[in-house]
Amino acid sequence: MRWLLVLLLTAACSAQAFVPERVVFPITHFGPDIRYLAPLSIRFGTGFCLDPECRFVGTNYHVAREMGTSVFIKGVPSIHRYLDTSPEEAGAERIRIPGFPVPGSMKYTMAHDLAIYEMRRPLKGLHGAGFDTEDLAEGEEADIYGYPLGWNPKRGLVHWRGTFLGKNPQGLLSYRCKDGRVRPGASGGIVVNGSGKIVGIFNAIGEDGVALAVPAGQLADFVGRAQPYLQEVLFPKQVFVSPVAADLYPPYDLPAGDAHPTNSADVLRLRLAAQRLADSMTNFIATQTFAWGRDNREAETADAYETLVLDGNQRWHRPSGKKFYDEIPFPPVADFVNPGAEWSQLPQMVGRFYGVALRQAPDAVASGRTIHVFQYAARAEDRVCSFGYVGLLEFIGLSFFRHPNKFYDCHGEVWTDTSGVILRISLTMDLTGPSYRYRALVTYGWVEKDGAQHLVPVTLVAQSEDRKSTRWCRGLFTDYGMFGTKTRVLVAEDPNRTLR
């Protein structure tokens, strides 16, 4: 069903007629600039709808850095910003950036000059367009759309017709424009082929006025790292580990009786890998973005929090606040579901709870790569999988209204690569009401910090189903900060001296 949803969304996106004014729009910020002691500065660029519903806005990295971590577009605030490059990236160069009243400069990699803003809700009246990541033929013509800055502060959409010259040494698409030089402010605009598909994101003016653009293939790679959920919709052929797809095999039915199947050597290796994964995720800081919705519809609302995990205990706070919460604050939607700490609880369950029966299923292939699949199951009497409902009175501190957790039968799948690294763990519990089923799904990936590789949670989906509807929450971990804790014993030289 989820794969059908992906195909339907992709078809709906490509079926819409391409109307530039509904896909691309200006991004402008007016305000003082303390860098140049300017009482008034104008930061300007162009953005475009990344997804069909236009809840994600694409632009250039250098535009997003100028605009800041958050923007307002058509009255809708952004909740998070994703960047594809940084001053520390290998190959980063200092580039001159137009500006008013004083131009500046910025260090980044032009081939990765991309950024995404996640908005709190979709932008009304706007929609996305399809993408074409195939190689282009020299001499192929395309249209460039952007909102350059002119004498009129109210910027209008401008269109240039360009001929593809090939890729420059940095891997950027090069176009010779027939309608004059592309002007500053169009950065973040789109390059569209004759089929109405986006093939590149305009980002610079090269020598002799040649227009340069980041290829759509680089955008596809960036989306896969920054927003795996969105990759399912926009670039499904490039998905390796799906963050939302159903399990590959029917549920594992435990044999009758109390005896559990004997663990094979591969199952024992999986348990050790799960234990190592759980032990490695005890101290970190990350940004968690959440989107809440129901059924197969677009998210109703979204929000972002900073999560602090210290000695395995997780707490949240808003990026602009200092108050920490033991639970994710209630979203402004009725009848919702919130994920918990399944990202750490599921590896602990697989690795340490020997009441969980494990078996290896047939391998699968995704994007040309082999995936090892393991199935697990546990009964309610094993006291492994529990679920509880949190009411409003309990959330505000009236604990005597607490709904006690109950244990249920559960099952799921664990996916690993050929080296045994865990890629994904799913969970399904059959409940007794008011919801009759709860599903959770966590994916894991590598993040590099201070020269070290860490396997960390990337996505976390929670889904609650009743007889009439499905409520879901999709979480994403970004902006990791890793740290450890060390204990040192100090011994005083003088036994009578007090250590401080």
N, C-alpha and C positions, 0 to 999 in steps of 0.2 A: 504493500500500500504506500509506503514512504517513497519507494522508487517511482511509483506511478505519479505521486505528487510532484516529484522533481521534474519528470518529463512534462507534466501539464504546465508547471510554472514556466519552464523554458519555452514551451510552445507559445504560451500566452505572451511572453516577452517579445519573441520574434514576430508574432502575428500582428502586433501593433504597428501601424504606419509610423515611419520615422518623421517626427516633427521636431526640428531643432530647438524651437522655443520651449518644448516640453521635456527636453533631455538635458540641455546645458543652460547655465545661468551664472550671473556674476556673484562674486564673493568680495565684499568690501568692508573695511574697518576704518572708521574715523576716530582719531584720538591723539593725545599728546604722545611724543616719543622721547623718553628720557635719555635714550642713547645719543641723540643729537641736540638735546635741549630744545626741541621744536615744540611750540605750543599746539601745533596742529600737524598731524601727518596722515597720509592716506595710504593704507595698505590694500592692494588690489590684486585680484586674480580671477580665475574662472573655475567653476565646478561643474560636475555632471552627475546624473543619476547612475549609480552603479548597479542597483538591483531593480527588478520590475516595479516595486512599490515606491522606490525612492526614499528608503529609510537610511541608506548608506550613500554618502556623497564622496566621489573621487575627485582628486586634484593632484597638484604637484607637491612634493616634499617642501620645496622652497616657498611655495604659497602658504602651506599649512604652518610652517615655522614663523612666517611673518604674521599670520592671523592669530596664532596662539593655540593653546590647548583646547579651547572651546570657541564655537561660533554660533551665531544666530542666523538662520536662513529662512526667510518667509515666516518669521516669528517663532520658529521651532529651534530649541537649543540642542546642541550636540552633547552627548554624554561621555564620549571618549574619542581619542585620536590615535590612529595607527600610522606609523612611519616606516618606510621601506629602506631608509638609509640613515646615516649619522656622520658627524665629523670624524669619528674614529674608524669608519669603515675603510677597508683596504681600497685604494684607488681614489679616495676622496680628494677633490681639488677645490680651491677657493674660487668661487664664481661671483661675478658682479651681478647684483640684483637691482633692477630699477626701483625707484621709490620717490615719493614726494614728501618733504621738500629736498631731501638728501638721499641719493642712491647709496646702497650699502653693498656688502658682500657676505657670502655664506660658503661654508665648506661642506661638500657632500659629493656623492657619486652620481653623475648625471644619468647613467644608465638605470639607476634605481630611484629616479626623481619622482616618487609616488607617495601619496598619503590618502588615507580614508578617514572621514568623520562618520561616526555612528550617531544618528539623530535619535531623539527621544521618541519620535513617532514619524510616520511617513510625511513627506512634503506633498501637500494637496496640489492637484492639477499637474503634477510632473510624473514621469515614468522613465524607466530605463530602456536601453536598446540592446540588441544582441552584439556579440563580439566575434571577430574572426581572427584566429591566432595562426592561420596558415601563412607560409612564406609568400611574399609579394613579388610580382614580376616587374622588372625595370620598365619604366615608361607608363606604368599603370597610374591612372588618374584618381584623385580623391578630393574630398571637400574638408576644409578645416574650419571649425566653428569656435568662436571665442568672443569675449567681451573686453576688447582693449580699452584702455583709458584715453579719453579725449578731453577737449576743453569743457564738455558738458559733463558734470558729475554724474548725471543719470546715463549710465552706459548702455549702449544698444548692441544687439547681436550683429557680428560682422562675419561674412563668409568669404573665404579665399579658395580658389581652385588651384590645386597643386599637382605636379607630376613627380612620381617616385623616381629618385635617382639611385637608390640603393641604401645600404647601411654605412654609416661613418665608422671610423676605427673604434669608437666607444660602443657600437652596437645600436645606435639610435637611427630611426628612420629619417631619411633626408628627402625634402620636397622642394622643388622649384615652383614658386607661386607665380601665377599669371596676372593676378590682380593687385600687385604691389606687395610691399614688405609687411609681414605680420608684425603688429605693434605690441608693446608691453601691455600687460593686463590680460592677454589671451592665454597666458600660461595656465595649464589645467584644462584647456579646451580639448576638443576631440577631433580626431581624423577619421573620416567616414568613407567607406568604399561605395561603389555603385549600387551595392545591394542594401545599403542602409545599415551596415554593420561597422562597429568601431574597430579600427585596426591599430590605433595608436593614440597616445595622450601627448598633445603639444606641450613642449617644455622649454624651448630655447630658440634663439635666432643665431644661426651659424655664420660662417664667412660668406660674403657676397649675398647676404639676406636669405640664405637657405633656411627653411623651417625644419626644425628637428623635433622628433616625437619619440617617446618611450613605446616600444612595441607592446601590443596587447598580450603577447606571450609572457612578458615580464609582469604585467598586471595579473595574469592568471597565477603565476608563481607567488606573487605577493598576497593575493586573496587567499590562496591555500594556507599560507602561514599566519595571516592576520585574522581571517574570518572563515574557518573551515565550513561552517554552516552555509555560508554564501557560495563557497566553491561548489557545493552540491547542486546549486541552482544555475550558476553561470558557466561553470566549466566542469560538468560531470565526468567527462572522459579522463580528467586528470586526477580524480579522487583516488587516493590509495586506501586509506582507512576512513570509512564513513562515520561521522559523528552522530548520525540519526537512523541509519538503516537497521532493519530488523535482523535478528539472529539468523544464521545460515541454515540451521538444522532444527527439526522439531525438538521440544523439550526433552531433557534426559529424565526418563522414568526410572526411579530407583527400584531395584528388585524387592520383592516382599521379604519381610523379616528384618532383624536387627543387623545382620551382617552387611558390611560395606565392601565393594569390590577392592581387591588388592591393588595398591598403587604400583604402577609400572615405573621403570627408570625415567621415562619422559615426564610422567606426572610428578615424580619426586623432584626433578630438575625445575619444573614449573613452580612447585611450592617454594623452593629455595629462591627462585627469581622474584616471586611475589613477596617473600619476607624481606629480601634486600630492597625492593622498591618501597615497601611500607616504611622501612627503617631510614631510608634516604630522604623522606619528605617530612621531616619533623621541625625544620626551622627555615622559613622563607617568608618573604613579603611579595605580594603580587596584586595587580589590579584585576578585579572580577567584574565583568559586565554581565548583566542578566536581561533577558527579554521574556516577557510573559504573554501567553496567548492561549487560544483554545481551538480545538479541532484542526482543520487544515487551513486556517486563516492566518493572515499576517499578525505579527505581534501587536498587542494592544498598548503596551508601554514597555519602556526599557530604563535601566538605571545602571550605575557603576559604583563600586565600593572598593576600598583597599582592604585586603585581607592580610592579617598577621597570624602566622602559624608559629607558635613557640612551644617547643617540647611536645609537638603533636596536637596542641590545643588551638583551635581556630576561632578568631574573632574578626569582626568587620567594623569599619567606620567609613564615613563619607570622605572623599578626598579633601573637601573644604572644611571638615569638622574634626574634632578631637575625641568625641564620645565614641566608645567602643560598644558594640552589640554582640551578645552571645548567639543571637539568631539574626538572619537577614531581615531587615525591617520590612514590614508589610508593604507590598506594592499598592499603588492606587487603583487596583482592579478588584472586583468582587470574585469570591470563590476561586482561589488560586492555589498553586502548589509551589513549594520552595524545596530546592535540593538541600541536603545536609552535607555531611563529610564523606560521601560515598567514594570520593577520589582516594581517600586513605583507608576507609573501612573495607572496601572490596578487596584490595590486595592483602590486608590483614586476614580477612575471612578465608581467602584462597590459600594463603601461606601458613596460617597458624591454627585454623579450626579443623581438626581432623574429623569432626562430625559432618564435614562437607565431603561428599563423594565426588571424585573426579575421574574422567575418562577422556582419552584422546579420540577426536572425531577425524574424518578424512580431511586432508589439506584442501585449501582453496587458493585461488589465484586472483590477485587484484593488481591492476595496472602492470601486468606482466611479472609480478613478484609473488612468490609463494608465501602463504600464511598458514601457520600451524594453528589448528582450532581445537580447544579443549572445552568440554561441557562439564558442568557441575550441578549438583542438586542437594538439597537438605530438607528434612521434614521439620514441622513445627516443634515436635518434641525434642529435636536436637538443639533448640534454643540458639539458632544461628541468625536468622533474619527476623527483625522486628520492625514494626511500623506504628506510628502514633499520629493523632490529629492534634494540632495546636490551635486552640481557640483564642479569640481576641482577649478575653479576660486573663487567660494564662500568659499571653504575650506581654501584657502591661504589668505583670508581676503578681497577679492573684493566683498563686500556685495551687490553692485548694480546689480550683476549677480544672486542674490538669486531667487530661485524658491519658490514662496509662497506656504504654506501649504493649503490643501483643505480638507474639511470635506466630509466623506463618510459614507454610511450605514455600520454597523458593528455588529458582533455577536460573541458569544463565550460561554465557560463553566467555572464554578468555582467548584472545588472539595474540599470537607472538610471531615475530619474524623468524627466519631460519636459524638465527644465532640465539634464540630464546628470550629476546627482549620483549616485554609485554607492551602491546600496542593498544589494546582495548579490552575492557571488562564490562559485561552487561549484567543486569539483575532484573528478574521478574518475580513479583509476589502476588499471589491470588488472595484477595482480602475478603472480609465478610460484610463490609459496608461501613459508611455510606458509599465509598468507592469500592469497586470490585477487583481492581487490578492496579498495581503500581509498578512502573518500569523506571529503571535508571541505567544510564550508559555513560561511561567515562573513557576518553581516549588520552593517550600519553605520547609525549614527544620529547626531543632533546632540546635543551637550552644551554648555551655556553656563557659562563660567567667567570671572569678572571682566569681565562685559559683552561677552565675545567668544564667537562660535559656533565650535565645533570638531567636525569630522566624525571619529568615532571608532568602533572596533569595539564591537559590542553583544553578539553571541552568536558562539560558535565551537563547531561540532560536528565530532567526529572519529569515524569508524566503520570498523571492520575486519571483513571478512566472510571466512569460510572455508566449506567444504562443509557444515558442520553447524550453525553458529551465527553470530550477529552480535554483536560487542562494540562498545559505544559510550561516548563521553564527551561530555557537554554542558557547555560553559563559558559563563559570563556575566560581563561587565565592568560594575562599578558603582563608585560613590564616586570619581569621577575627580578627580585633581589635575594640572593642566597647568603646565608650566614650560618655559622655553627656556634656551639657553646663549648667552652673548655673549663675544666676545674683544675685549680692549682693549690696544692697544700703548702702553706708557709710555716716554717719552723723558726721560732725565735732563738737567737743566740743566747739570750739571757732568759732562763725559765721564769723569772719573776716579772719580765717585761710583758706588757699587754700588747697584742697585735691589733692594729687598726687598719 
